[in-house]
Amino acid sequence: MNFNVSASLNVTKLFFKPGICLPHCTVSTFNDVPIPLDKGLQKNGRKSDIRAVVLDKDDCFAYPDAKEVYEPYKRHFEDLKQAYPGRRLLVVSNTSGATSWDKDLKQAAQVETSTGVHVLSHSVKKPGCGAEIMAYFKQHPETGVTDPSHIAVVGDRLTTDMMLANMMGGWGFWIKDGVVPMQQKSIPAVPSTNKAVTVAMVKRQRGKHWTNEEERYFWRTVIPLSPKVSDTKTWSECGEMMAQAFGDKYRQYTSATIFEHYFQNVRSGRTSPKAGPYLEEHKRYLQGKEESGTGQWGTQTCLGKRRDMSNGESTNTTNIALQDGERKRIRNRSISRKPLPSGRSDE
């Protein structure tokens, strides 16, 4: 298996700075990447001076495990090569060129031959290979790259590509759909030269989309406790809740998987097939909380008793959501202050 120690270690940074996995520009597919890339930032009022582009390979411009550009993207790929010629365009992949996986760099050589673009040989996987990327551009001053802000990272993964861009001080361009449909993004990639291993791992994930029971438990039980609502559980603990509820019946529930599933449904504008009614409940909660200016509305709506839309069952998550000190916090918010004695002011 292609384990990513770098991602596992760096994902803990999301607990303290969740914004480091957010993109500066979001596009649907590789064909929608602006050329030059500065255009995608200027429309948002950002000033940039992008001199080089780091490209993810798998599910960005190529199908996972493929060494050539995905056919519908070939023309745009050539346009990008013309805009960023020579070593100003660099492929950085956690498969091809990653020495822990591509030990003899044969895959990297095949990608270079097929695409005409250099592939970085790196010992640390994304998102932790920023230093190796900067060292590469330092060795090639003709690129004009003297600062991380001169680099744009284009990829389909929030917790590898976009974290890399933010951690190194570059610009992140997120491809939200990619070659593989968006709904599969929460499934870890398991590239393997051994077909039996790949088939076994895909079977273990049990399908492309989250099921109705996963979505129901995720939005009604887990998210009310998440950092996005009551903040009584970390994303890692939210993943543990999903794992306790479903085991490995459908997929592995890492903190990255949980956060990415939430972000893609709430922020990307693309809803998972079974998430619709539960996502609408959550959005109504967010809207009500914003309008009220307090957490009271959200507490009553998000943690209260609701009617299950799928089978008519009644789900009460109040007791679950009030664990780990939440009961105390809600009680404290409801206690009104005693009036001050006459003649005193509240300073």
C-alpha positions in Angstrom: 0.0 0.0 0.0 1.0 3.6 -0.6 1.0 5.0 2.9 1.4 8.7 3.4 3.2 9.4 6.7 3.6 13.1 5.8 -0.2 13.6 5.5 -0.9 11.6 8.7 1.5 13.8 10.7 0.5 17.1 9.1 -3.3 16.6 9.3 -3.1 17.4 13.0 -2.4 21.0 12.0 -6.0 21.2 10.8 -7.1 21.1 14.4 -5.4 24.4 15.1 -5.5 26.0 11.6 -8.3 24.4 9.6 -7.8 27.2 7.0 -4.5 25.7 5.8 -6.4 23.2 3.6 -8.6 25.8 1.9 -7.8 26.8 -1.7 -7.3 30.3 -3.0 -9.1 29.4 -6.2 -11.6 26.6 -7.0 -12.3 25.2 -10.4 -14.4 22.3 -11.6 -12.0 20.4 -13.8 -8.4 20.7 -15.1 -9.8 22.3 -18.2 -11.1 25.2 -16.1 -7.7 26.1 -14.6 -7.1 29.7 -15.7 -4.2 30.5 -18.0 -2.3 32.4 -16.8 -3.2 31.3 -13.2 -2.9 34.9 -11.9 -6.3 35.5 -13.6 -8.0 33.2 -11.2 -6.7 35.2 -8.3 -7.2 38.7 -9.7 -10.9 38.2 -10.1 -11.0 37.8 -6.3 -9.0 41.0 -5.8 -5.8 39.2 -5.0 -2.4 40.3 -6.3 0.0 37.6 -7.4 3.1 37.0 -9.4 2.9 33.3 -10.3 6.1 32.2 -12.2 5.9 28.4 -11.9 3.2 25.8 -11.4 3.3 22.6 -9.4 0.9 20.0 -10.8 -0.6 17.0 -9.0 -0.9 14.0 -11.4 -3.5 11.4 -10.2 -7.0 12.6 -10.8 -5.8 16.1 -11.6 -4.7 15.8 -15.3 -4.4 12.0 -15.4 -6.5 9.1 -14.4 -5.1 7.4 -11.2 -2.2 5.1 -12.1 -2.1 6.4 -15.7 1.2 7.9 -17.1 -0.4 10.0 -19.8 -2.6 13.1 -19.8 -6.4 12.3 -19.7 -7.6 12.7 -23.3 -10.2 15.5 -22.8 -7.5 17.5 -21.0 -4.7 17.2 -23.5 -5.2 20.5 -25.4 -5.5 22.5 -22.1 -2.4 20.7 -20.8 -0.4 21.9 -23.9 -1.7 25.4 -23.4 -0.4 25.3 -19.8 3.0 24.1 -21.0 3.3 27.0 -23.4 2.4 29.5 -20.7 4.8 27.9 -18.2 7.6 26.5 -20.4 10.5 24.3 -19.4 11.1 23.8 -15.7 8.4 26.4 -14.8 5.9 23.5 -14.9 6.6 20.7 -12.5 4.7 17.5 -11.7 4.8 16.6 -7.9 2.9 13.3 -7.3 2.7 11.0 -4.3 3.0 8.1 -6.7 5.3 8.9 -9.6 8.5 10.5 -8.3 7.8 9.7 -4.6 10.8 7.6 -3.7 9.0 5.7 -1.0 6.6 4.4 -3.7 8.4 4.8 -7.0 11.7 3.5 -5.7 13.5 3.2 -9.0 11.8 6.3 -10.5 10.5 4.3 -13.5 7.0 5.8 -13.1 8.5 9.3 -13.0 10.4 8.6 -16.2 7.3 7.3 -18.0 5.3 10.4 -17.0 8.1 12.7 -18.2 8.3 10.9 -21.5 4.6 10.9 -22.0 3.9 14.5 -20.9 7.2 16.3 -21.7 7.1 17.8 -18.2 9.7 17.3 -15.4 8.6 15.1 -12.4 10.1 15.9 -9.0 11.9 13.2 -7.2 11.1 13.7 -3.5 11.5 11.7 -0.3 8.8 13.3 1.7 5.2 13.1 0.3 2.8 15.9 0.0 1.9 18.0 2.0 5.4 18.0 3.6 7.6 18.3 0.5 7.6 22.1 0.3 11.4 22.3 1.0 12.2 19.9 -1.7 10.1 21.9 -4.2 11.9 25.1 -3.3 15.3 23.4 -3.5 14.3 22.3 -7.1 13.5 25.8 -8.2 16.6 27.1 -6.5 18.7 24.7 -8.7 17.0 26.2 -11.7 17.1 30.0 -11.4 15.9 30.3 -15.0 12.4 29.8 -13.7 12.5 33.1 -11.9 11.2 31.6 -8.6 12.9 33.2 -5.6 10.0 33.0 -3.2 7.2 30.5 -2.5 4.6 33.1 -3.4 5.8 32.7 -7.0 4.4 29.1 -7.0 0.9 27.8 -7.6 -0.1 24.3 -6.6 -2.8 22.7 -8.7 -4.5 19.5 -7.4 -7.6 17.7 -6.3 -6.9 17.0 -2.7 -7.5 19.4 0.1 -5.4 17.6 2.7 -2.4 17.1 0.5 -2.3 19.6 -2.4 -4.0 22.6 -0.8 -2.2 22.0 2.5 1.1 21.9 0.6 0.3 25.3 -1.0 -0.6 27.0 2.2 2.2 25.4 4.3 4.9 26.5 1.9 3.4 30.0 1.3 2.2 29.4 -2.3 -1.2 29.6 -4.0 -3.7 26.7 -4.0 -5.9 25.9 -7.0 -8.3 23.2 -6.1 -9.9 21.0 -8.8 -13.0 19.9 -7.0 -14.3 17.3 -9.6 -11.2 15.9 -11.3 -11.1 12.8 -13.5 -12.8 10.6 -10.8 -16.2 11.9 -9.7 -16.3 14.2 -6.7 -18.3 11.7 -4.5 -15.3 9.4 -4.5 -13.0 12.0 -3.0 -13.6 10.8 0.5 -12.2 7.4 -0.5 -8.4 7.3 0.0 -6.6 6.6 -3.2 -5.0 3.1 -3.2 -2.8 3.0 -6.3 -1.0 -0.3 -6.7 1.0 -2.2 -9.3 -0.6 -5.3 -7.9 -4.2 -5.5 -9.2 -5.3 -7.9 -6.5 -4.2 -5.4 -3.8 -6.1 -2.6 -5.5 -9.3 -4.6 -6.0 -9.1 -5.8 -2.4 -8.8 -2.2 -1.0 -11.5 -0.8 -3.3 -13.8 -3.6 -2.1 -13.0 -2.7 1.5 -14.2 0.9 0.8 -17.6 -0.7 -0.3 -18.6 1.6 -3.1 -18.4 5.2 -4.4 -20.9 7.1 -2.4 -21.8 7.6 1.2 -24.9 5.6 2.1 -28.1 7.1 3.5 -27.4 5.8 7.0 -23.8 7.2 6.9 -25.1 10.6 5.9 -27.9 10.6 8.5 -25.5 9.7 11.3 -22.9 12.1 10.0 -25.1 15.2 9.8 -27.5 14.6 12.7 -25.2 13.0 15.3 -21.5 13.7 14.4 -21.6 17.3 13.0 -23.6 18.7 15.9 -20.5 17.8 18.1 -17.9 18.9 15.5 -15.7 22.0 15.6 -18.3 23.5 13.1 -21.1 23.5 15.7 -20.7 22.8 19.4 -16.9 22.1 19.2 -17.1 19.3 21.8 -15.3 16.9 19.5 -12.2 17.2 17.3 -12.3 16.1 13.7 -10.3 13.0 14.8 -12.9 12.2 17.4 -15.7 12.7 14.9 -13.9 10.1 12.7 -13.8 7.7 15.7 -17.6 8.2 16.2 -18.2 7.2 12.6 -15.9 4.2 12.9 -17.7 3.1 16.1 -21.0 3.3 14.4 -20.1 1.6 11.1 -16.7 0.0 11.6 -15.1 -0.7 8.2 -18.4 -1.7 6.7 -18.2 1.1 4.1 -14.8 2.9 4.4 -12.1 4.2 6.7 -13.1 7.3 8.6 -10.0 9.4 9.2 -10.1 13.0 10.4 -9.1 14.1 6.9 -12.0 12.1 5.4 -14.5 13.6 7.8 -13.4 17.2 7.3 -13.1 16.8 3.5 -16.6 15.3 3.3 -18.0 18.3 5.2 -16.1 20.9 3.2 -17.1 19.4 -0.2 -20.8 19.3 0.7 -21.0 22.7 2.4 -18.5 24.8 0.6 -18.0 23.4 -2.9 -21.6 23.6 -4.0 -21.7 19.9 -4.9 -23.9 17.7 -2.7 -23.3 14.0 -2.2 -26.2 11.9 -3.6 -27.7 10.9 -0.2 -26.8 14.0 1.8 -29.5 16.4 0.4 -32.1 16.5 3.2 -29.6 16.3 6.0 -27.4 19.0 4.5 -30.4 21.3 4.1 -31.1 20.9 7.9 -27.6 21.8 8.6 -27.7 24.9 6.4 -30.9 26.0 8.0 -29.1 25.7 11.4 -26.2 27.8 10.1 -28.5 30.4 8.7 -30.5 30.6 11.9 -27.4 30.9 14.1 -26.1 33.7 11.9 -29.5 35.6 12.1 -29.8 35.2 15.8 -26.2 36.1 16.5 -26.0 33.4 19.2 -25.9 29.6 19.5 -29.3 29.3 21.1 -31.3 28.8 17.9 -28.7 26.2 16.7 -28.8 24.4 20.0 -32.5 23.9 19.9 -32.7 23.0 16.2 -29.5 21.0 15.7 -29.5 19.1 19.0 -33.3 18.6 19.4 -35.6 15.8 18.3 -36.1 15.4 14.6 -38.1 13.3 12.3 -36.1 10.9 10.2 -36.9 11.7 6.6 -35.9 8.3 5.2 -38.0 5.9 7.3 -40.1 7.9 9.7 -38.0 7.0 12.7 -37.6 9.6 15.4 -34.0 10.5 16.3 -33.2 12.3 19.5 -29.6 13.5 19.7 -30.0 15.8 22.6 -28.3 13.6 25.2 -25.5 12.7 22.8 -24.7 16.3 22.0 -24.8 17.4 25.6 -21.9 15.2 26.7 -18.3 16.4 27.4 -19.4 19.6 29.1 -21.9 20.8 26.5 -24.7 20.5 29.1 -22.8 22.9 31.4 -22.1 25.4 28.6 -25.7 25.5 27.5 -26.9 25.9 31.1 -24.4 28.8 31.7 -25.6 30.6 28.5 -29.2 30.5 29.8 -28.5 32.0 33.2 -29.5 35.6 33.2 -27.4 38.2 35.1 -28.8 39.7 38.3 -29.6 43.4 38.1 -26.9 45.7 39.4 -27.6 47.7 42.6 -28.8 51.2 41.9 -26.1 53.8 41.4 -23.6 51.4 39.9 -22.7 51.0 36.3 -21.6 48.0 34.4 -18.1 48.8 33.3 
